[in-house]
């Protein structure tokens, strides 16, 4: 959405995006803008040496381009007498509950001082396997963290289609139940020329975020006044709306996006699987654990695996690995993961 065909920054769209945010800001809406575009901005400023590898090239372009991107946003917001702030993050910034709460406090403070936070992944240093899939994942995490009323994900098409968008009889799916619908058969895995993610990523993040109690809307950001129309009368806008589920407790909101930080894996049997998936609130008992991989301490995150190796959830260890090994076959021992610190995917 924010790039031209040649991969450079689309200044006119940035300007119109800010105009819309300014209108909502004047209505006392608290807004977080999660924006890519640093690499696009950098393409118009430097000529990357041909021998530079892909990772280094991205670091170079994002380092140079982030300055231009923020200057562009700052100039546009100043026209509306609004202050904005830059917050660059990596996935590591959310690796612990303490870091998570520090980030939440930072954004809350900006809001309290009537400042619009502009957030982007720090591409200059995020070059490992612990990168966010793309900024959609980051946006979902932040929306959940800040208990947002809604998350708007803007793309260059109108939403999720029930087939190939290029075919005439294909239509936008207007409403999706976040908890039950499998859309993998409909969604193309094709990415935009200049993005890291794709519509499949957007869909998965939208479902996860909506399931946590936040209304999610995927819409076409190239349409004039799309943010205003989504805010005023979303049912009149052709787009995809993911209906919200029940809100999670605060600690589970952090855990929902913390799979990458799990220190070890615990494999559970079919009986434990059925117990965890029942409507009754159930903790994970050692009696349901078949074996464990990796060392862990009390309070570490554990990835919960089915017998066939499928990740089904994440939880916080109530005690360390040595104590778990000692009582592995003790059916009456305290739960390895208490329900209050258990999140199922």
C-alpha positions in Angstrom: 0.0 0.0 0.0 2.8 2.4 0.9 5.0 1.7 -2.1 4.9 2.7 -5.8 5.5 0.2 -8.6 9.2 0.9 -8.5 9.4 0.1 -4.8 9.8 3.7 -3.5 7.6 5.4 -0.9 4.2 6.5 -2.1 4.2 10.0 -0.5 0.6 10.8 -1.5 -0.8 7.8 0.2 1.2 8.5 3.3 -0.3 12.1 3.3 -3.9 10.8 3.0 -3.3 8.2 5.7 -2.2 10.9 8.1 -5.1 13.2 7.1 -7.5 10.4 8.1 -5.7 9.6 11.4 -5.8 13.3 12.2 -9.6 13.4 11.8 -9.9 10.4 14.2 -7.4 11.9 16.6 -9.5 15.0 16.8 -12.4 12.8 17.9 -10.3 11.7 20.8 -9.6 8.2 19.3 -6.4 6.7 20.7 -4.5 5.4 17.7 -1.3 3.4 17.1 0.1 3.4 13.6 2.1 0.3 12.7 3.8 1.2 9.5 6.4 -0.4 7.2 8.0 1.7 4.5 11.6 2.3 5.7 13.1 0.0 3.0 10.9 1.7 0.4 12.0 5.1 1.6 15.7 4.0 1.5 15.5 2.9 -2.1 15.1 6.4 -3.3 18.1 7.6 -1.3 20.9 5.2 -1.8 22.3 2.9 -4.6 23.1 -0.4 -3.0 26.4 -1.9 -4.2 25.8 -5.0 -6.4 28.0 -7.2 -4.1 25.9 -6.5 -1.1 23.9 -9.5 0.1 20.2 -9.5 0.7 20.3 -9.2 4.4 22.9 -6.4 4.4 21.0 -4.6 1.7 17.8 -4.6 3.8 19.8 -3.4 6.8 21.2 -0.5 4.8 18.0 0.5 3.2 16.0 0.4 6.4 18.6 2.3 8.4 18.7 5.1 5.9 15.0 5.0 5.0 13.7 5.0 8.5 14.9 8.6 8.9 13.1 9.7 5.8 9.9 7.7 6.7 9.6 9.3 10.1 10.4 12.8 8.7 7.6 12.3 6.1 5.2 11.3 8.8 6.3 14.0 11.2 5.9 16.7 8.5 2.4 15.5 7.6 1.3 15.3 11.2 2.7 18.8 11.9 0.2 20.1 9.3 -2.5 19.0 11.7 -0.7 20.3 14.8 -0.2 16.7 16.0 2.9 15.3 17.6 4.1 11.8 16.6 6.7 9.5 18.1 8.8 6.7 16.7 9.1 3.4 18.4 11.3 0.8 16.8 10.9 -2.7 18.1 12.2 -6.3 17.7 10.4 -9.5 18.7 13.0 -9.8 21.5 11.3 -6.7 23.1 8.4 -8.9 24.0 10.4 -12.0 25.2 9.4 -11.6 28.8 6.3 -10.4 30.7 8.5 -7.5 32.1 9.5 -6.3 28.7 5.9 -6.6 27.4 4.7 -4.4 30.3 7.5 -1.9 29.7 6.3 -1.6 26.0 2.7 -1.2 27.2 3.7 1.6 29.6 5.6 3.4 26.9 2.6 3.5 24.5 0.2 4.4 27.3 2.4 7.3 28.3 2.5 8.6 24.7 -1.3 8.3 24.5 -1.6 10.2 27.9 0.4 13.0 26.3 -1.8 13.1 23.2 1.0 11.8 21.0 0.5 9.3 18.1 2.9 6.4 18.3 4.4 5.2 14.9 5.8 1.7 15.3 7.9 -0.3 12.9 10.0 -3.4 13.3 13.7 -2.5 13.6 14.8 -4.1 10.3 18.3 -2.8 10.8 18.9 -5.4 13.6 16.0 -7.9 13.1 17.6 -10.3 10.8 17.3 -13.6 12.7 14.6 -16.3 12.9 13.0 -14.3 15.7 11.8 -11.6 13.3 8.1 -10.9 13.1 6.5 -12.5 10.1 5.6 -9.0 9.1 4.1 -5.9 10.6 0.7 -7.5 10.6 1.9 -9.8 13.4 3.4 -6.8 15.3 0.1 -4.9 14.9 -1.9 -7.8 16.2 0.4 -8.1 19.2 0.1 -4.4 20.0 -3.7 -4.3 19.5 -4.0 -7.2 21.9 -1.6 -5.6 24.4 -3.4 -2.3 24.4 -6.8 -3.8 24.6 -7.8 -2.0 21.4 -11.4 -1.7 20.2 -10.4 -2.5 16.7 -7.5 -3.4 14.4 -7.6 -2.1 10.8 -5.2 -4.0 8.5 -4.8 -2.1 5.3 -3.7 -3.9 2.1 -4.1 -3.2 -1.6 -7.1 -5.4 -2.1 -10.6 -5.3 -0.6 -10.2 -8.2 1.8 -10.4 -12.0 1.9 -12.0 -13.4 -1.2 -13.8 -16.8 -1.6 -11.6 -17.6 -4.6 -9.1 -16.1 -7.0 -9.6 -12.3 -6.8 -8.8 -12.0 -10.5 -12.0 -14.0 -11.5 -15.2 -12.1 -12.1 -17.5 -14.4 -9.9 -15.2 -14.1 -6.9 -16.5 -12.1 -4.0 -15.1 -10.6 -0.7 -16.0 -12.6 2.4 -17.7 -9.9 4.4 -17.8 -11.6 7.8 -15.6 -14.4 9.3 -16.1 -16.1 12.7 -12.5 -16.0 14.0 -12.8 -19.2 16.0 -14.0 -21.7 13.4 -13.3 -20.8 9.8 -10.4 -22.4 7.9 -9.6 -20.1 5.0 -6.4 -21.7 3.7 -8.2 -23.1 0.7 -9.3 -19.6 -0.5 -6.2 -17.5 0.2 -3.3 -17.1 -2.2 0.1 -17.5 -0.7 1.5 -14.9 -3.1 3.1 -11.9 -1.4 3.3 -8.3 -2.7 6.5 -7.4 -4.5 7.9 -5.5 -1.5 6.3 -7.0 1.6 7.5 -9.9 3.8 4.1 -11.4 4.6 1.0 -11.9 2.5 -2.8 -12.3 2.8 -2.5 -15.7 4.4 -0.4 -14.1 7.2 -2.9 -11.3 7.5 -5.7 -13.9 7.9 -3.9 -15.9 10.6 -3.1 -12.8 12.6 -6.6 -11.5 12.2 -8.1 -14.7 13.5 -5.7 -14.8 16.5 -6.4 -11.1 17.3 -10.1 -11.4 16.9 -10.2 -14.5 19.1 -8.7 -12.4 21.9 -11.7 -10.0 21.9 -10.7 -7.4 19.3 -12.7 -6.6 16.1 -10.4 -6.9 13.1 -11.0 -5.4 9.6 -9.0 -6.2 6.5 -9.6 -3.5 3.9 -8.2 -1.7 0.9 -5.9 1.1 2.0 -5.8 2.7 -1.4 -9.5 3.6 -1.3 -10.1 7.3 -0.3 -11.1 7.8 3.3 -11.1 4.1 4.1 -10.2 4.6 7.8 -13.0 7.2 8.3 -15.5 5.0 6.6 -14.4 1.9 8.6 -14.8 3.9 11.8 -18.1 5.5 10.9 -20.0 2.7 9.2 -18.0 -0.5 8.6 -21.0 -2.5 7.3 -21.2 -0.1 4.3 -17.5 -0.8 3.3 -16.7 -3.8 1.2 -14.1 -5.5 3.3 -13.6 -8.5 5.6 -14.6 -8.3 9.2 -13.4 -10.8 11.7 -15.9 -10.9 14.6 -14.4 -10.7 18.0 -14.4 -13.5 20.6 -14.2 -13.2 24.4 -11.3 -11.2 25.8 -8.3 -13.0 27.3 -6.9 -12.3 30.7 -3.9 -9.9 30.4 -1.2 -12.6 30.9 -2.7 -14.8 28.1 -2.6 -11.8 25.7 1.2 -11.8 26.1 1.4 -15.6 25.8 -0.6 -15.7 22.6 2.3 -14.1 20.7 5.2 -15.7 22.7 5.5 -19.1 21.0 9.0 -18.3 19.8 10.3 -17.7 23.3 9.3 -21.2 24.7 12.4 -22.7 26.4 11.3 -26.3 26.1 8.6 -28.7 24.8 6.2 -31.0 26.6 4.4 -33.8 24.8 1.0 -34.8 26.0 -1.2 -37.9 25.5 -4.7 -38.0 23.9 -6.4 -37.9 27.3 -4.7 -34.6 28.2 -5.5 -33.3 24.7 -9.2 -34.0 25.3 -9.1 -32.5 28.8 -7.5 -29.3 27.6 -10.0 -28.9 24.8 -13.0 -29.4 27.0 -15.2 -26.5 28.0 -14.1 -26.9 31.6 -11.1 -24.9 32.7 -8.3 -27.5 33.0 -4.7 -27.3 34.0 -2.0 -29.5 32.5 -1.2 -32.3 34.9 2.0 -34.4 34.8 -0.2 -37.5 34.3 -0.9 -36.3 30.8 2.8 -35.7 29.9 4.5 -38.4 27.9 7.9 -36.8 27.7 9.8 -33.5 27.7 12.5 -31.9 25.6 14.8 -29.1 26.8 15.6 -27.7 30.2 13.4 -25.2 31.9 13.0 -23.3 35.1 10.0 -22.2 37.1 8.2 -19.4 35.2 9.7 -20.4 31.7 7.4 -20.7 28.8 6.8 -24.3 27.5 5.4 -25.2 24.1 2.8 -27.9 24.4 2.9 -30.6 21.7 0.5 -33.4 20.7 1.7 -37.0 20.4 2.1 -36.5 16.6 4.3 -33.4 17.1 1.8 -30.7 16.5 2.1 -27.5 18.6 -1.2 -27.0 20.4 -0.5 -24.3 22.9 1.9 -22.6 25.3 2.1 -22.3 29.1 4.2 -21.1 31.9 6.0 -23.8 34.0 4.9 -23.9 37.6 8.2 -25.6 38.6 11.5 -26.6 37.0 12.5 -29.6 34.9 14.2 -31.5 37.7 11.1 -31.4 39.8 8.9 -32.4 36.8 11.2 -35.4 36.1 11.1 -36.4 39.8 7.2 -36.5 39.8 6.5 -37.4 36.2 4.5 -40.5 37.1 2.9 -39.0 40.2 -0.8 -38.5 39.2 -1.6 -36.5 42.3 1.3 -34.0 41.9 0.5 -30.3 41.3 -0.1 -29.2 37.7 2.9 -28.5 35.5 1.0 -25.6 33.9 -1.9 -24.0 35.7 -5.0 -23.0 33.6 -4.4 -19.3 34.4 -1.1 -19.5 32.6 -2.2 -21.7 29.7 -2.9 -20.5 26.1 -4.2 -22.9 23.4 -3.6 -22.1 19.8 
